[in-house]
Amino acid sequence: IEDLVFNHDLTPHLSHSKDVGRTRRIEDSQGRYIVYAKGTFPLEYTLDGLRIVLDTAHGAAYKVAPAIFEELGAEVIHVGNNPNGTNINDKVGALYPALLSAEVMNYRADVGIALDGDADRVVMVDEKGDIMNGDHILGICAMCVKERRLLNKNTIVVTQMSNYGLEKKMN
């Protein structure tokens, strides 16, 4: 690979610009995503009366996440919801759940939800302020699905980042 990179002209192997994909703007992408996310929520349930502290880490979900929970009926208390272009994940969000825990207790909320800046990670806090990371959440979901006899092949799939404690508990 080094020989190719350093000693050869790779330009003939590059794709021509006409062969590379294109993008297009979807004018109401946020609205579409909110509708999609709400559509995954069971119709027979509502979040009416639920108080949620939501920390969006000044990131990608700062507009859509609150809208989803509010439109499902929850009262949403915002944390980490003022992006300025440089403060993403700055002592907020899933990387810093202590703030969420304190705010759940302060507002006597039912639950706290913290996302990271690109909204692909979640940490939750219960009404007592106890922090639950992804392994906790995955374990709780797995036990619930197993109890309903819906856990396919009695198996969950985790990443190598998952804690051995999760594997031990699931066994």
Secondary structure as GFF3:
##gff-version 3
##sequence-region A 1 171
A	DSSP	alpha_helix	2	7	.	.	.	ID=ss1
A	DSSP	three_ten_helix	11	13	.	.	.	ID=ss2
A	DSSP	three_ten_helix	17	19	.	.	.	ID=ss3
A	DSSP	alpha_helix	29	39	.	.	.	ID=ss4
A	DSSP	beta_strand	51	55	.	.	.	ID=ss5
A	DSSP	alpha_helix	64	71	.	.	.	ID=ss6
A	DSSP	beta_strand	75	79	.	.	.	ID=ss7
A	DSSP	three_ten_helix	93	95	.	.	.	ID=ss8
A	DSSP	alpha_helix	97	106	.	.	.	ID=ss9
A	DSSP	beta_strand	111	115	.	.	.	ID=ss10
A	DSSP	beta_strand	122	125	.	.	.	ID=ss11
A	DSSP	beta_strand	131	132	.	.	.	ID=ss12
A	DSSP	alpha_helix	134	147	.	.	.	ID=ss13
A	DSSP	three_ten_helix	152	154	.	.	.	ID=ss14
A	DSSP	alpha_helix	164	170	.	.	.	ID=ss15
###
